[in-house]
Each structure stands twice: as structure tokens, then as C-alpha cells.
Amino acid sequence: MEALLLQDLYKIYKEGDIETVALREARLKVQPGEFVAITGRSGAGKSTLLHIIGGLTEPSAGRVVIDGTDIARLSERDRAAFRGERIGIVFQADNLIPFLSALENVMLPMQLVRRKDAAARARSLLAEVGLSERMRHKPAMLSGGERQRAAIAAALANEPKLLLADELTGELDSATADHMMELLANLNINHGLTLVIVTHNKAVAARARRQVRIADGQLFESEAAHA
């Protein structure tokens, strides 16, 4: 069974009598444990696609099957529950809650599902991303790279099978971006985590084991790249 299956996916935005087709007949299969980069020019629909895969936006038509469940057919409530249990998402803007410490931010997703080992697992995850000494700091006291690492730890809190990342390195310097990609590659290799990233950065995309290009709302296989 595929970790992710997209079939004939459409996303159409309407404003008055004007229709904009962001995605058309988009198809994609991602196997468990794959590391896939989705590339394309600005405005090509990369973020729209990732938001649909993550259950944050509904498609106009088509199927989004994750671990055998078509999330496009779920109610908004059930889709949110599925996302909380099965999908980790990291955005370019790290989405940490500013008045919570790094530790509290990572604990929060587990507390929402009443997980009893939230504190211990949060400490372990922060150690894994190299933030053992910074876990009591609030986001404003962390560097951009540290905030992104904390956001990755939070996304991994409930042990998702699929991790999505949207332009993760867009606001980071090249050295920090490279370190971030090394971290994701290690998570993919050591934990078998299925990883789908959206990026316009060719160097970042090259770290993935497979590249898919989005153009005119459709997906096309690119030449494979190996980390």
C-alpha cells in the first residue's frame, strides 16, 4: 500500500466569474519510506498541493489517499483528527506558539490527544534535533534554524507516518539550510519516515531521493537525485 496516492486531483479557485485552476489531473504515488521533493516555479501550485495532502485544504475533485484512507472524503472534523495522528507538517514560518517554550510547543500536540508520555517524548525529540540545551527557551530566544528544528520535533510528536515540509529552508542561510536537510535525511533513513518536501531551491531538492516537478497544475517525474 502506498504511503500517499493522489488520483486526478483538481483544485479550482473561483472569484466571481473567474476560475483559476491551480491543480489539474495531478497524480502521484509515494511509497513508504520515500523522500520526495516537489519542485516548480513560484505560483505553480506547490504549497496548494502540500496543503491538500496535509488535509488543510479540500480539493475540488480527486482522491488523496494516505495509508489507505481517502482524506478528501472525510469530514473536516475527522480530517483534522487524522492529520493530528498520522501527518506531521512543517511550514516555512515555523508556526510555534510564541508564549510557549520549545518543550511546551513539542508537548502540545501530544497533550491534545492525551498522550501520557508527552514530557518524556518531547525531551527525547528535542535532544534528537540538537536542542537539549534550548528546550526551555521561547521561540523569540531561538535562532531561525533552532525554531525550525523545534517545529520539526513538534511535527514528529505523535509519530506520524508522513512528514510534509513547505519551503522549510526558505529563510535560512545556506549552512543552516544544509544542516536542516541533513536532519531530515537522517529522519528518513533512520526512522523510515516518509518525507515530502516542497521547494524552489535546486540544492535542497537534490537532497531528496526522488524529484517531482509541478507545472501547469500537473505533476511530472524529474530525474532522480540522491543525497
N, C-alpha and C positions, 0 to 999 in steps of 0.2 A: 504494500500500500504506500502511495506517495505521501510524503510529509505535507506537500502542498500541490494542489491541482487547480488550475484556472481553465475554465472552458467557456469560450465565446463570450468573453467579458466586455460589457459596454458600460461607459459612463458618459451620460449626456447632460450638460447643464443648459437650462433654459432661462432666458431673460426676455420677457415679453414674447415677441415672435421670433427671436433669435435663438438658435440652438448651436451649442458648441460641443463637438464630440471629442472628449478627452481620451477615451479608450474605445477601440472598436475591434471586435472579434479577437481580443487578446487571449492567448493560450500559453500555458506554461506548466511544466511538470518539474517538481523539485523532490528528489529522493531524500530519505532520512540521512542526516549527517552531511549533506552537501553544503558548500559555501558558494553562494551565487551573488554576483554583483550585477545590478541593473543600472545601465548607463544610458545617457541621452542628453540632448541639449536642454537648456533651461526652458521650462514650459512644455516639455514633451509629454508630461503626464506621470513622471516618476513618483512624485510624492502622492498624487491621487491614487496610483496603483498600490503603493505601500499602505495608505490609509484604508483602502478597501480590503487588502489582505489582513490587516490588523483589526478589521471589524469596526473601524471608526467612521467609515463612510459606506453607505449602501450602494451597490452597483445598480445601474439602470436595468441591466439584464445579464444573464450568465450565472455561472457557478463558481464558488470559492470554497473548495473542499480542503479542510485541514484535518489530518488524521481521520479521514472517513466522514467528517461532519461538514455539511454544506452550510457555512455560517450565513450565507446570503438568504437562507430560508428561515433563520432563527428570528425571534422577536428581538427588539432592542435590548430588553432585559436579559434574555438568555444569551445574546451575543456578548454582552458586557461580562456576564459570568464566565462564559467560555474564554474570552480574552484574558480575564484575570487568572484563570487556571492554566491555560495552555500556551499563551503567546506573551513574549516579552518585547517591548517596544522602546527604542531609544531615539529621541529626536535630536536635531541639531541644537536647539535650545534645550538644555538638559532636563527641564521640567521638574527639578527638585523643588520641594516646598521650602521657601526661604527661611521660615522661622523654626524649622526642624533641623537637628543635626544630621550629619551624614548617616549615623547609625539609626536615628529615628526615621529618616527617609527610607532606608532599606527595610526596616521593620514594618513599616506601614502596610505594604501590600499583603504581608503575612497576617497582620493583625485583622485586616478586613475579612479574611477567611478563617479567623480564629485559630491560627496555627500556634501551637503551644511552644514550639522551639524557635520563635521569631527572633529573640535576642541573640541566642547562640548562633543561629544560622546567619544572621546579619553580620555578626562579628567575623565569622568564617569567610563570608563573601567579600567583606571589605579587606580582609587580610589577603585574599586571593588576588584582588585588584591593586594591592600595594598601598592600602590606606589605613593600615593598623594604627598608625600614629596620628591620624587625622579624623578618626571617626566621630569625635566629639565636636568637631568644627561645623559651623553652619555654612551653607553654600557661599555666602559672601566672603568667607575667610579661606576659600579654596581657589586654586588656580583653575583655568578653563579645563585643562586636562584632568585635574583631580575631580572636578564636577562631573565630567563625562564618565570617569571611572566609577564614581558613586552612582550615577544614573544606570550604568550597566549592571552594577551589583543589585540595584533595586529591580531592574527588569528581570534579573535571574532569580529573584527571591522565591517565587513559587514554582521553581524548577520547570519552566516552560520547555516544550519540545522544539519550539520555533522562536528564534530571536530576529527581530526586524530592526534595522538601523537606517535612519534617514539623514543623509549628508552629515554623518557623525563627525567628520574631521573638518567641516567647512570653516570653522572659526578658530582652528588650532594652527600653530606653527608647524613646519614640516617635521621637526624632530618629535614633537608631541603626537602629531598625527601618525607617524610611523610606529611609535610606541603603542598607540591605541589599536592600530591594526594588528600588531604583534599579539596583543592581549586577546583580540577577537579570534585570531588564527589559532591560538593555544586553546581557547574555549572550544572551538570547533573540533580540533584534533583530540584533545584530552578528554572531553566530555561527550563527544559525538553530537554536539548541538547543531541543529540545522540553522543555517545563518543566511539571511537575505538582506543585502545592503543596497541602498540607493545612493549613487554618487555621480558627480560630473567629473571627478578627479581620476585621470587615467592611471596615475601611480597607485591610488587606493584600489581601483578596480582590478589592477594587475595582481593584487594580493589574493584575490578570490581564485577558486579553482575552476570557475565557470563564469562566463560573462554573457549577459543577455542585453541587447540594445532595444530601446524603445524609440520608435519613430512613427509619426502619423497615427499615434494611438495603438500601434501594434507592436508585438514583441518578436525580435529576431535573434537567433543564436549568433554569438560572436565567437571568434577563435578563442579556445580555452586558454586560461592563464594559470600559472602555477606559482604558489607562494614560494 
